[in-house]
């Protein structure tokens, strides 16, 4: 089953294209598209772990902020209940 693709236009420095063409002539890739696809896959696979780590850290931070907010709300409720008890005990 063929993979769905989309055309992307980009500009590259002439030297980079010449280097790419040398790799193609050496048989490392069939054409520029294959070489660029391979480079993108390599880039994404190398960056994915650090992006995941960053997202995990952000999630942990957000959970901590949420827990902190819940603790503040519970502390406020406890304070209000203590004030009610003190008023009742003064009667």
C-alpha positions as CSV (number, residue, x, y, z in Angstrom):
1,X,0.0,0.0,0.0
2,X,1.6,3.3,-1.0
3,X,2.3,5.9,1.6
4,X,0.4,9.2,1.2
5,X,2.8,12.0,0.5
6,X,2.6,15.8,0.2
7,X,4.8,18.0,-1.9
8,X,7.0,20.5,0.0
9,X,9.1,23.2,-1.6
10,X,12.3,24.4,0.1
11,X,15.4,26.4,-0.6
12,X,18.8,25.0,0.3
13,X,22.3,26.4,0.0
14,X,24.0,25.4,-3.3
15,X,26.8,23.7,-1.4
16,X,24.4,21.5,0.5
17,X,22.7,20.5,-2.8
18,X,26.1,19.7,-4.3
19,X,27.0,17.5,-1.3
20,X,23.6,15.8,-1.5
21,X,24.1,15.2,-5.2
22,X,27.5,13.6,-4.5
23,X,25.8,11.2,-2.1
24,X,23.3,10.3,-4.8
25,X,26.0,9.8,-7.4
26,X,27.8,7.5,-4.9
27,X,24.7,5.4,-4.6
28,X,23.8,6.3,-1.1
29,X,20.3,7.5,-2.2
30,X,18.3,7.1,-5.3
31,X,17.4,10.8,-5.6
32,X,17.2,14.1,-3.6
33,X,13.8,13.3,-2.3
34,X,15.0,9.9,-0.8
35,X,18.0,11.7,0.8
36,X,15.9,14.4,2.3
37,X,13.3,12.0,3.6
38,X,16.0,9.9,5.2
39,X,17.5,13.1,6.8
40,X,14.1,14.1,8.2
41,X,13.4,10.6,9.6
42,X,16.9,10.6,11.2
43,X,16.3,14.1,12.6
44,X,12.9,13.3,14.0
45,X,14.1,10.0,15.6
46,X,17.0,11.7,17.3
47,X,14.8,14.6,18.6
48,X,11.8,12.6,19.7
49,X,13.3,11.5,23.1
50,X,14.2,15.0,24.2
51,X,10.8,16.3,23.1
52,X,9.1,13.5,25.0
53,X,11.2,14.3,28.0
54,X,10.3,18.0,27.8
55,X,6.6,17.1,27.5
56,X,6.8,14.8,30.4
57,X,8.5,17.5,32.6
58,X,5.8,20.0,31.6
59,X,3.1,17.4,32.5
60,X,4.7,16.8,35.9
61,X,4.9,20.5,36.5
62,X,1.2,21.1,35.6
63,X,0.2,18.2,37.9
64,X,2.2,19.7,40.7
65,X,0.6,23.1,40.2
66,X,-2.8,21.5,40.2
67,X,-2.0,19.6,43.4
68,X,-0.7,22.8,45.0
69,X,-4.0,24.6,44.1
70,X,-6.0,21.7,45.6
71,X,-4.0,21.8,48.8
72,X,-4.6,25.6,49.1
73,X,-8.3,25.1,48.6
74,X,-8.4,22.3,51.2
75,X,-6.4,24.5,53.7
76,X,-8.9,27.3,53.1
77,X,-11.9,25.0,53.8
78,X,-10.2,23.7,56.9
79,X,-9.6,27.2,58.1
80,X,-13.3,28.1,57.6
81,X,-14.4,25.0,59.4
82,X,-12.1,25.8,62.3
83,X,-13.6,29.3,62.5
84,X,-17.1,27.8,62.6
85,X,-16.2,25.4,65.4
86,X,-14.6,28.2,67.4
87,X,-17.8,30.4,67.0
88,X,-19.9,27.4,68.1
89,X,-17.7,26.7,71.1
90,X,-18.0,30.4,72.3
91,X,-21.8,30.2,72.5
